[in-house]
Each structure stands twice: as structure tokens, then as C-alpha cells.
Amino acid sequence: MEILHLNSNYIFTEIYKNAINNMDSDFVHYIFNPLYNEVDFDNNIENIEIYAPVILTKYDRIFNRNRAIKTIKYLENNIPLNFIKLIHAHTLTNDGVLALKLNEKYGIPYILTVRNTDINYSLKYKKYNMHLYKNTLKNASLIIFPNNSYKKKLLDLFKTDAILCEKIINSKVIPNGIDSYWHDNVYTDVRTLKDKLNLIYVGRIYKNKNLHNILKAVSRLESEYKIDIKVAGKIIDQNYFNQLELIHPFTYLGELEKGQLKNIYRESDIFVMPSFNETFGLVYIEALSQNLPIVYTKYEGIYGYFNDYEYGVPVQANNYNEICSGIKYIVRNYSDIQCNLENKDFLEGFNWETIGKIYNKIYVELKR
């Protein structure tokens, strides 16, 4: 069964590969990932054919129709569209628009995943394309969200459109999975707090990840706790990183391998990463697998997958006082949260094998 994936981010992250690798072997996956510049990638994977032509320009970021025309021409010349049974568009605003055009021309059904850039950028700032986006959503055989928050935000945005609201209500929320390493190395020892409170942040380092407000919160908490914070991850914005050092001292660990990261999680007391915008946030689930309570973002990422205060505290990202309060709540209720974390059955929902079976079923049911 031939599936065409319209995915402008496939070769830049492992999450899509993980989903495909846990699907039935009788699927043939055609991956279309157009590029602005040459990128090295592995194109020698069984049942997966990657097409990553350098055909995009900076103007294609603004004019979706121009991009669609250009990419359709490439697809028609390189991929056997008549054999494609289903299209999976992995974003609304680029991949989804292309899927709509292919559906109109070839009658190929498509499913559509709505992500962070769709919700927090395109639907906010590209209102001149709103009619096109609504048509793309309405004509999808199924809409998929990586989190509950984005489903709610889209419902709120289109609340006056009854047809589209019904489509969104009938959508599916499917999480990302964590690497099997974390399932194989679940930490079950009950944690207790010591004299020093050890916080850990893991993620890329740039403004969206909100380290500046985390450090402001840590600075405020110094009068109440002996506290330390470690930071791990790739520096995306060096100027931003340099400014962080002026807010409050922290220990920068660099980029860590999984084994190193596991050890750091186990040496820490609380995981803190209330990003401004977050499609999912695999690191939250990794931290939970290590019995580490989390401070995460309200209405973003994993918010809604668990009850508030069950495994940590959701906070408003732009309010460092709320981040303070979240950390203090976890300290006061640490033993209760440890009790909640004893049962790790919830991790199965973030297992790529489980998620692969969900996509298997969807693809088979919705193919033409």
C-alpha cells in the first residue's frame, strides 16, 4: 500500500521515522520533503523512498499557492501519483495545502496533522490565506493533533463554522513517542528531596524555550531554598545564551547522549521547561520515565494528557511568579507526586509500537 507523506520536516527529526518504522512492512512510504538548501540524509531504508529536492526560495514562505504549483509539478514528474492510496500531510499550512491540490486533481484522500507552526504562526499571521486553510481542513479525511490544546485552540478559532467544528470534534489526538531506550530504562526508585533542590532543563536553547523566565524564578526562590539548576541542550541563539548568564548562574552541560541524560535526570529533583510554544515535548515524558516531576506549559505540548498536578504543575510560560509557585507546589507535594509516578502504565501511550499500530489502522481505513 503506497502512502505519500508530505512532510517539510522529515529529514530534520527522528519522530516521523520512528512512527514509520513501527508500521506494517507492506506499506511503501514516499516521503516528499522539499528544501531551501542541500542537506545530507540517508535514503537507503527499506520501504521508504525520500524525495528532497532543493526547489524552494524565500518567497515560498509567503506565497503558499506558488509553492503548491512548483511542488505539484515536481511530484507529477517524480512520484507515481496514480498508485498512491493515501496522503498524509504533516502540517496544515504547507503540506496540507499541497495535499488539497492533489486531492482536487487526482482524487487522493488525505489526512492532516496540525502542529505548532500552524497554530502559533500561520493561522495568526497569514490571515490572507485563511479561506485556503479552512478548505484544507474541511476536505481532509481526518485531522490529527499531537496534543489536546491545539484541538481546543482550533475549535475556538473556528467556533462559528459548524461544518469545520464537527470535523475538528471528530479528529484524533495522537502523541509522539519516546525512544525505546527510556522504556527499557524506567526508573522506579522513590525519590526524596535533600538539602539542595536540583533543577534540570533539557532542550534547545533559544527564546521560545523560556530559560530567561526559568532563571528569574530560580533567582526568586534562592531566598527560600538552597537551589541549583543545570541546563542541557544545543545552543541555537548564542546571544540569548550569553544574556541568560546575566540573570542567574547555572551549570551548562552541553549536548548529552541518552546515557548521560539518564544519569542527570536521576541526579535531579524537578524537570523545568515551560516553553512558550510546544508541539509536544518528548523530554517531559523522558523525565517522567525517570520519576522526575515536571513544570510544563499550560495549553501547549503535553498539557491535557494528564490531570493537572498529577505528575507536575502546568504554568503560564510568560509568568515567572507562576513558575516559582509551580516549583514550590512540587516541593510541598513531592511524596504525593512520587506515589502517582509509581504506576508507569501511562508510558505505554508514548510507545512508538503503540503509535505505529494506530497509524496502521488509520491508513488502512482511509485509503482509496
VOPAGU-2260 file (C-alpha; in pm, 1 decimal, decimal comma):
REM VOPAGU-2260
SITE   aa  ch    i         X         Y         Z
SITE  MET   A    0       0,0       0,0       0,0
SITE  GLU   A    1     155,5     325,5    -118,3
SITE  ILE   A    2     144,4     626,0     116,0
SITE  LEU   A    3     265,1     972,7      17,5
SITE  HIS   A    4     395,6    1176,0     310,2
SITE  LEU   A    5     407,3    1549,8     251,2
SITE  ASN   A    6     648,5    1641,7     526,1
SITE  SER   A    7     859,8    1956,0     516,9
SITE  ASN   A    8    1048,4    1847,9     829,3
SITE  TYR   A    9    1102,8    1473,3     782,3
SITE  ILE   A   10    1479,5    1468,8     744,5
SITE  PHE   A   11    1535,5    1708,2    1034,8
SITE  THR   A   12    1385,7    1498,1    1315,6
SITE  GLU   A   13    1356,0    1133,1    1416,3
SITE  ILE   A   14     990,1    1133,0    1522,2
SITE  TYR   A   15     848,7    1061,0    1175,5
SITE  LYS   A   16    1099,2     782,7    1112,2
SITE  ASN   A   17    1007,0     623,2    1444,6
SITE  ALA   A   18     638,0     615,7    1353,8
SITE  ILE   A   19     702,1     467,0    1008,5
SITE  ASN   A   20     948,5     208,5    1142,1
SITE  ASN   A   21     676,4      72,6    1370,2
SITE  MET   A   22     418,0      26,3    1094,7
SITE  ASP   A   23     342,5    -284,8     887,8
SITE  SER   A   24     607,9    -378,2     633,5
SITE  ASP   A   25     359,6    -394,4     344,2
SITE  PHE   A   26     337,1     -13,3     337,5
SITE  VAL   A   27     555,5     172,6      88,1
SITE  HIS   A   28     623,1     525,4     210,3
SITE  TYR   A   29     706,0     802,3     -35,5
SITE  ILE   A   30     844,8    1099,2     159,5
SITE  PHE   A   31     835,7    1443,1      -3,0
SITE  ASN   A   32    1049,7    1696,1     185,4
SITE  PRO   A   33    1130,7    1996,9     -37,9
SITE  LEU   A   34    1431,1    2202,3      68,8
SITE  TYR   A   35    1576,3    2550,4      51,9
SITE  ASN   A   36    1935,2    2418,7      63,0
SITE  GLU   A   37    2118,6    2089,8      17,5
SITE  VAL   A   38    2104,9    1857,2     319,8
SITE  ASP   A   39    2268,8    1516,6     366,3
SITE  PHE   A   40    2032,0    1233,8     459,7
SITE  ASP   A   41    2005,8     854,8     448,2
SITE  ASN   A   42    1795,3     737,9     153,0
SITE  ASN   A   43    1870,6     368,5     181,1
SITE  ILE   A   44    1587,3     248,2     404,0
SITE  GLU   A   45    1361,1     -42,9     315,6
SITE  ASN   A   46    1005,4      56,2     211,5
SITE  ILE   A   47    1090,9     428,0     231,4
SITE  GLU   A   48    1175,2     649,7     -65,0
SITE  ILE   A   49    1276,1    1005,9      19,7
SITE  TYR   A   50    1242,8    1289,4    -229,5
SITE  ALA   A   51    1413,5    1604,4    -101,5
SITE  PRO   A   52    1469,5    1839,8    -396,8
SITE  VAL   A   53    1614,8    2187,7    -348,6
SITE  ILE   A   54    1329,4    2376,5    -516,0
SITE  LEU   A   55    1215,7    2631,0    -255,8
SITE  THR   A   56    1300,0    3000,2    -225,8
SITE  LYS   A   57    1238,3    3255,5      49,2
SITE  TYR   A   58     929,7    3380,0    -138,9
SITE  ASP   A   59     766,0    3038,9     -95,8
SITE  ARG   A   60     741,7    3109,7     278,8
SITE  ILE   A   61     483,4    3377,7     198,7
SITE  PHE   A   62     305,3    3258,8    -113,7
SITE  ASN   A   63     156,4    2914,5     -49,1
SITE  ARG   A   64      -1,5    2892,4    -394,0
SITE  ASN   A   65     331,6    2946,0    -570,2
SITE  ARG   A   66     486,4    2677,0    -356,7
SITE  ALA   A   67     198,0    2438,2    -430,5
SITE  ILE   A   68     226,1    2485,6    -807,8
SITE  LYS   A   69     601,5    2426,0    -801,4
SITE  THR   A   70     583,0    2119,5    -578,9
SITE  ILE   A   71     292,7    1959,6    -767,2
SITE  LYS   A   72     496,4    1979,6   -1086,8
SITE  TYR   A   73     786,3    1804,7    -915,4
SITE  LEU   A   74     561,9    1532,6    -772,0
SITE  GLU   A   75     396,4    1466,9   -1107,0
SITE  ASN   A   76     736,4    1419,7   -1269,2
SITE  ASN   A   77     889,4    1200,3    -998,9
SITE  ILE   A   78     628,6    1006,5    -799,1
SITE  PRO   A   79     366,0     761,2    -937,1
SITE  LEU   A   80      64,5     953,8    -806,5
SITE  ASN   A   81    -185,5     717,2    -970,1
SITE  PHE   A   82     -66,6     441,1    -736,4
SITE  ILE   A   83     -83,3     647,8    -417,5
SITE  LYS   A   84    -363,3     524,3    -189,8
SITE  LEU   A   85    -346,1     795,3      77,7
SITE  ILE   A   86    -163,8    1119,7     150,8
SITE  HIS   A   87     -50,3    1219,2     498,9
SITE  ALA   A   88      16,4    1593,8     518,1
SITE  HIS   A   89     224,8    1659,3     828,1
SITE  THR   A   90     144,9    2030,9     859,8
SITE  LEU   A   91    -156,6    2237,1     759,6
SITE  THR   A   92      -2,3    2544,3     606,2
SITE  ASN   A   93     243,5    2396,5     357,6
SITE  ASP   A   94     193,4    2022,7     334,8
SITE  GLY   A   95    -182,6    2043,1     382,9
SITE  VAL   A   96    -237,0    2298,5     107,4
SITE  LEU   A   97     -40,8    2074,4    -129,5
SITE  ALA   A   98    -249,3    1772,9     -23,9
SITE  LEU   A   99    -568,3    1966,4    -101,0
SITE  LYS   A  100    -444,7    2046,9    -452,4
SITE  LEU   A  101    -350,9    1683,1    -515,9
SITE  ASN   A  102    -688,4    1572,4    -382,5
SITE  GLU   A  103    -868,7    1807,9    -619,5
SITE  LYS   A  104    -665,9    1692,6    -920,1
SITE  TYR   A  105    -619,2    1320,6    -853,1
SITE  GLY   A  106    -890,1    1232,8    -600,8
SITE  ILE   A  107    -637,8    1101,3    -347,7
SITE  PRO   A  108    -775,8    1122,0       8,4
SITE  TYR   A  109    -555,7    1287,2     267,7
SITE  ILE   A  110    -517,8    1308,3     642,2
SITE  LEU   A  111    -375,7    1618,1     803,5
SITE  THR   A  112    -169,2    1680,1    1116,9
SITE  VAL   A  113    -192,2    2028,1    1271,7
SITE  ARG   A  114     122,9    2141,5    1452,9
SITE  ASN   A  115     281,1    2426,9    1643,8
SITE  THR   A  116     374,0    2647,1    1345,0
SITE  ASP   A  117      18,9    2615,4    1210,1
SITE  ILE   A  118    -146,5    2721,7    1535,3
SITE  ASN   A  119     101,9    2975,8    1666,3
SITE  TYR   A  120     222,5    3131,6    1342,0
SITE  SER   A  121      36,4    3072,2    1015,8
SITE  LEU   A  122    -320,2    3092,2    1147,5
SITE  LYS   A  123    -226,4    3406,8    1341,3
SITE  TYR   A  124     -16,9    3594,8    1088,3
SITE  LYS   A  125    -120,3    3462,4     745,6
SITE  LYS   A  126    -487,1    3552,2     763,1
SITE  TYR   A  127    -482,7    3632,4     390,8
SITE  ASN   A  128    -469,0    3253,0     339,7
SITE  MET   A  129    -747,2    3171,9     589,1
SITE  HIS   A  130   -1001,3    3064,9     324,8
SITE  LEU   A  131    -743,9    2826,4     179,7
SITE  TYR   A  132    -661,0    2685,0     522,6
SITE  LYS   A  133   -1029,2    2628,9     603,6
SITE  ASN   A  134   -1081,8    2442,1     276,4
SITE  THR   A  135    -776,7    2230,2     350,5
SITE  LEU   A  136    -915,0    2135,4     691,7
SITE  LYS   A  137   -1266,9    2069,7     565,3
SITE  ASN   A  138   -1157,2    1839,5     284,2
SITE  ALA   A  139    -926,1    1623,9     495,0
SITE  SER   A  140   -1049,4    1270,5     560,4
SITE  LEU   A  141    -916,9    1305,9     914,3
SITE  ILE   A  142    -748,9    1578,4    1119,5
SITE  ILE   A  143    -483,2    1472,6    1370,5
SITE  PHE   A  144    -342,5    1676,3    1658,5
SITE  PRO   A  145     -28,9    1594,3    1861,3
SITE  ASN   A  146    -189,3    1742,0    2172,4
SITE  ASN   A  147    -528,5    1831,3    2317,4
SITE  SER   A  148    -451,5    2201,9    2345,3
SITE  TYR   A  149    -419,9    2257,6    1970,3
SITE  LYS   A  150    -750,5    2082,8    1911,5
SITE  LYS   A  151    -917,3    2321,2    2156,8
SITE  LYS   A  152    -745,7    2625,7    2003,4
SITE  LEU   A  153    -865,6    2531,9    1655,6
SITE  LEU   A  154   -1219,2    2476,5    1783,6
SITE  ASP   A  155   -1213,9    2821,1    1943,7
SITE  LEU   A  156   -1079,5    2979,7    1625,4
SITE  PHE   A  157   -1349,5    2831,9    1401,0
SITE  LYS   A  158   -1638,2    2819,2    1650,4
SITE  THR   A  159   -1875,9    2997,8    1409,2
SITE  ASP   A  160   -1820,9    2738,7    1133,0
SITE  ALA   A  161   -2041,8    2442,2    1222,8
SITE  ILE   A  162   -1910,4    2212,2     948,1
SITE  LEU   A  163   -1548,5    2269,8    1038,9
SITE  CYS   A  164   -1618,1    2238,9    1412,1
SITE  GLU   A  165   -1774,8    1897,3    1355,3
SITE  LYS   A  166   -1466,3    1791,5    1159,9
SITE  ILE   A  167   -1239,8    1906,7    1444,3
SITE  ILE   A  168   -1456,4    1739,4    1710,5
SITE  ASN   A  169   -1421,4    1410,1    1519,3
SITE  SER   A  170   -1043,6    1446,7    1492,2
SITE  LYS   A  171    -787,0    1228,7    1669,4
SITE  VAL   A  172    -521,9    1329,3    1921,7
SITE  ILE   A  173    -212,9    1111,8    1875,3
SITE  PRO   A  174     100,3    1177,1    2083,3
SITE  ASN   A  175     460,9    1136,1    1983,0
SITE  GLY   A  176     655,8     852,8    2137,9
SITE  ILE   A  177     977,4     845,0    2334,6
SITE  ASP   A  178    1277,6     638,7    2230,7
SITE  SER   A  179    1269,0     273,5    2336,9
SITE  TYR   A  180    1577,3     348,1    2549,7
SITE  TRP   A  181    1355,9     523,2    2804,6
SITE  HIS   A  182    1103,6     239,1    2812,7
SITE  ASP   A  183    1391,8      -2,6    2872,4
SITE  ASN   A  184    1544,2     214,2    3147,9
SITE  VAL   A  185    1245,0     323,1    3354,4
SITE  TYR   A  186    1347,2     445,1    3700,0
SITE  THR   A  187    1136,0     304,6    3982,8
SITE  ASP   A  188    1321,5     414,9    4297,9
SITE  VAL   A  189    1114,4     653,6    4507,9
SITE  ARG   A  190    1278,1     994,7    4523,1
SITE  THR   A  191    1313,1    1213,6    4830,7
SITE  LEU   A  192    1431,0    1572,7    4848,2
SITE  LYS   A  193    1765,6    1651,8    5009,2
SITE  ASP   A  194    1905,6    1978,6    5144,0
SITE  LYS   A  195    1970,0    2121,8    4796,9
SITE  LEU   A  196    1694,9    2147,2    4533,8
SITE  ASN   A  197    1834,0    2032,5    4198,6
SITE  LEU   A  198    1650,9    2153,5    3888,0
SITE  ILE   A  199    1718,2    2035,3    3533,5
SITE  TYR   A  200    1629,7    2187,9    3196,3
SITE  VAL   A  201    1678,7    1982,7    2878,5
SITE  GLY   A  202    1608,7    2130,0    2537,2
SITE  ARG   A  203    1732,5    2358,9    2266,0
SITE  ILE   A  204    1842,1    2698,0    2391,6
SITE  TYR   A  205    1664,8    2993,7    2237,2
SITE  LYS   A  206    1398,0    3240,0    2347,5
SITE  ASN   A  207    1093,2    3019,6    2282,1
SITE  LYS   A  208    1214,4    2767,2    2539,4
SITE  ASN   A  209    1182,3    3033,8    2809,8
SITE  LEU   A  210    1501,4    2980,9    3005,4
SITE  HIS   A  211    1509,7    3350,4    3096,7
SITE  ASN   A  212    1186,4    3321,1    3296,8
SITE  ILE   A  213    1301,3    2993,2    3449,5
SITE  LEU   A  214    1617,0    3163,5    3574,3
SITE  LYS   A  215    1417,7    3459,1    3708,6
SITE  ALA   A  216    1206,6    3210,5    3903,3
SITE  VAL   A  217    1518,2    3037,2    4036,7
SITE  SER   A  218    1658,7    3373,3    4145,1
SITE  ARG   A  219    1342,4    3445,3    4344,8
SITE  LEU   A  220    1347,3    3102,7    4506,7
SITE  GLU   A  221    1701,4    3146,0    4638,4
SITE  SER   A  222    1570,9    3318,2    4949,6
SITE  GLU   A  223    1369,4    3005,3    5039,2
SITE  TYR   A  224    1579,1    2713,4    4913,8
SITE  LYS   A  225    1933,8    2612,3    4853,8
SITE  ILE   A  226    1885,2    2566,7    4481,7
SITE  ASP   A  227    2085,5    2471,4    4174,3
SITE  ILE   A  228    1989,5    2447,4    3806,9
SITE  LYS   A  229    2161,2    2255,2    3528,8
SITE  VAL   A  230    2096,2    2318,1    3159,0
SITE  ALA   A  231    2149,9    2065,1    2878,9
SITE  GLY   A  232    2091,1    2106,7    2507,5
SITE  LYS   A  233    2205,8    2266,6    2186,5
SITE  ILE   A  234    2259,1    2643,2    2181,1
SITE  ILE   A  235    2050,8    2781,4    1894,2
SITE  ASP   A  236    2091,6    3150,0    1980,5
SITE  GLN   A  237    2433,9    3235,2    2123,4
SITE  ASN   A  238    2338,1    3595,4    2206,3
SITE  TYR   A  239    2036,8    3471,8    2401,5
SITE  PHE   A  240    2255,7    3221,4    2585,7
SITE  ASN   A  241    2502,8    3494,8    2679,8
SITE  GLN   A  242    2221,4    3707,9    2824,4
SITE  LEU   A  243    2099,7    3416,7    3037,6
SITE  GLU   A  244    2423,6    3415,9    3231,6
SITE  LEU   A  245    2344,8    3769,0    3349,5
SITE  ILE   A  246    2009,0    3666,3    3502,1
SITE  HIS   A  247    2122,9    3386,5    3732,4
SITE  PRO   A  248    2414,7    3139,9    3746,0
SITE  PHE   A  249    2356,6    2792,9    3601,2
SITE  THR   A  250    2564,1    2492,2    3502,0
SITE  TYR   A  251    2569,6    2431,2    3126,5
SITE  LEU   A  252    2623,4    2064,1    3040,8
SITE  GLY   A  253    2623,8    2089,4    2661,6
SITE  GLU   A  254    2450,4    1833,9    2441,0
SITE  LEU   A  255    2418,1    1495,5    2610,1
SITE  GLU   A  256    2381,1    1138,8    2486,9
SITE  LYS   A  257    2090,9     933,3    2622,9
SITE  GLY   A  258    2304,8     755,5    2881,4
SITE  GLN   A  259    2445,6    1082,4    3014,1
SITE  LEU   A  260    2099,3    1235,7    3014,7
SITE  LYS   A  261    1958,5     942,4    3211,5
SITE  ASN   A  262    2220,7     996,4    3480,7
SITE  ILE   A  263    2147,9    1369,8    3500,3
SITE  TYR   A  264    1773,6    1305,7    3528,9
SITE  ARG   A  265    1839,1    1065,9    3816,6
SITE  GLU   A  266    2058,7    1318,8    3995,8
SITE  SER   A  267    1790,6    1589,7    3967,9
SITE  ASP   A  268    1473,2    1663,3    4164,2
SITE  ILE   A  269    1247,8    1858,4    3925,0
SITE  PHE   A  270    1239,5    1898,9    3546,6
SITE  VAL   A  271    1154,6    2254,7    3436,9
SITE  MET   A  272    1070,2    2357,7    3078,7
SITE  PRO   A  273     762,5    2581,6    3040,6
SITE  SER   A  274     818,4    2671,5    2672,9
SITE  PHE   A  275     611,7    2942,5    2509,5
SITE  ASN   A  276     509,5    2719,5    2216,3
SITE  GLU   A  277     548,6    2342,1    2215,4
SITE  THR   A  278     401,3    2088,9    1972,6
SITE  PHE   A  279     465,8    1803,7    2213,8
SITE  GLY   A  280     790,8    1793,3    2411,5
SITE  LEU   A  281     936,1    1443,0    2433,0
SITE  VAL   A  282    1168,4    1548,4    2714,5
SITE  TYR   A  283     872,1    1580,8    2952,4
SITE  ILE   A  284     789,6    1212,6    2904,6
SITE  GLU   A  285    1156,2    1114,5    2929,0
SITE  ALA   A  286    1173,8    1296,6    3262,7
SITE  LEU   A  287     857,9    1125,7    3389,7
SITE  SER   A  288    1006,5     786,9    3296,8
SITE  GLN   A  289    1282,3     871,5    3546,5
SITE  ASN   A  290    1037,0     957,1    3828,6
SITE  LEU   A  291    1106,1    1326,2    3781,0
SITE  PRO   A  292     817,0    1570,4    3846,7
SITE  ILE   A  293     777,7    1832,2    3573,8
SITE  VAL   A  294     694,9    2200,3    3535,9
SITE  TYR   A  295     536,3    2236,0    3191,7
SITE  THR   A  296     324,8    2481,6    2991,5
SITE  LYS   A  297     -49,3    2539,4    3015,4
SITE  TYR   A  298    -228,3    2495,3    2681,8
SITE  GLU   A  299      82,7    2373,4    2496,9
SITE  GLY   A  300     261,9    2043,4    2440,1
SITE  ILE   A  301     162,0    1762,4    2674,1
SITE  TYR   A  302     -96,3    1974,0    2858,9
SITE  GLY   A  303    -419,0    1771,7    2884,1
SITE  TYR   A  304    -257,8    1428,3    2862,6
SITE  PHE   A  305    -253,0    1413,2    3243,3
SITE  ASN   A  306    -453,7    1566,3    3522,8
SITE  ASP   A  307    -311,7    1895,3    3647,9
SITE  TYR   A  308     -78,3    1838,0    3946,0
SITE  GLU   A  309     -75,0    1459,9    3892,1
SITE  TYR   A  310     286,6    1438,9    3775,9
SITE  GLY   A  311     379,4    1804,1    3796,6
SITE  VAL   A  312     243,7    2155,8    3751,8
SITE  PRO   A  313     127,3    2336,9    3435,6
SITE  VAL   A  314     211,9    2708,8    3436,2
SITE  GLN   A  315     175,8    3017,5    3219,9
SITE  ALA   A  316     506,7    3044,8    3038,3
SITE  ASN   A  317     527,8    3424,8    3049,0
SITE  ASN   A  318     478,2    3446,1    3426,3
SITE  TYR   A  319     792,3    3364,4    3624,4
SITE  ASN   A  320     598,2    3405,6    3950,2
SITE  GLU   A  321     377,6    3118,9    3837,0
SITE  ILE   A  322     686,9    2914,1    3754,5
SITE  CYS   A  323     803,0    2986,3    4111,9
SITE  SER   A  324     470,0    2873,1    4251,1
SITE  GLY   A  325     481,0    2557,0    4039,6
SITE  ILE   A  326     822,0    2459,9    4173,1
SITE  LYS   A  327     711,0    2532,8    4531,7
SITE  TYR   A  328     397,6    2321,2    4485,9
SITE  ILE   A  329     608,2    2026,3    4372,4
SITE  VAL   A  330     840,8    2066,1    4672,1
SITE  ARG   A  331     545,1    2070,2    4914,9
SITE  ASN   A  332     378,5    1770,3    4749,6
SITE  TYR   A  333     685,4    1575,7    4641,2
SITE  SER   A  334     597,0    1248,1    4812,1
SITE  ASP   A  335     241,8    1251,6    4671,5
SITE  ILE   A  336     371,6    1303,8    4317,9
SITE  GLN   A  337     618,9    1018,8    4370,4
SITE  CYS   A  338     324,9     796,7    4463,8
SITE  ASN   A  339     145,5     899,9    4144,9
SITE  LEU   A  340     454,9     811,5    3941,9
SITE  GLU   A  341     479,0     459,2    4084,1
SITE  ASN   A  342     244,4     326,5    3815,4
SITE  LYS   A  343     418,9     373,9    3481,7
SITE  ASP   A  344     140,8     225,2    3266,5
SITE  PHE   A  345      79,6     570,6    3116,6
SITE  LEU   A  346     413,9     542,3    2934,4
SITE  GLU   A  347     263,9     280,9    2701,9
SITE  GLY   A  348      67,8     558,9    2532,1
SITE  PHE   A  349     402,4     713,3    2434,2
SITE  ASN   A  350     546,3     391,5    2290,4
SITE  TRP   A  351     621,3     403,9    1916,0
SITE  GLU   A  352     495,0      46,3    1872,2
SITE  THR   A  353     156,8     150,8    2009,6
SITE  ILE   A  354     151,9     467,0    1799,0
SITE  GLY   A  355     256,4     278,2    1484,4
SITE  LYS   A  356     -44,8      47,2    1523,4
SITE  ILE   A  357    -275,0     349,4    1549,9
SITE  TYR   A  358    -143,2     489,7    1221,5
SITE  ASN   A  359    -164,8     144,2    1060,3
SITE  LYS   A  360    -535,3     131,8    1133,2
SITE  ILE   A  361    -598,4     487,8    1011,8
SITE  TYR   A  362    -411,6     439,3     684,0
SITE  VAL   A  363    -592,8     115,3     600,6
SITE  GLU   A  364    -936,5     255,0     685,6
SITE  LEU   A  365    -898,8     579,2     488,8
SITE  LYS   A  366    -716,2     462,6     174,0
SITE  ARG   A  367    -891,5     494,5    -160,5
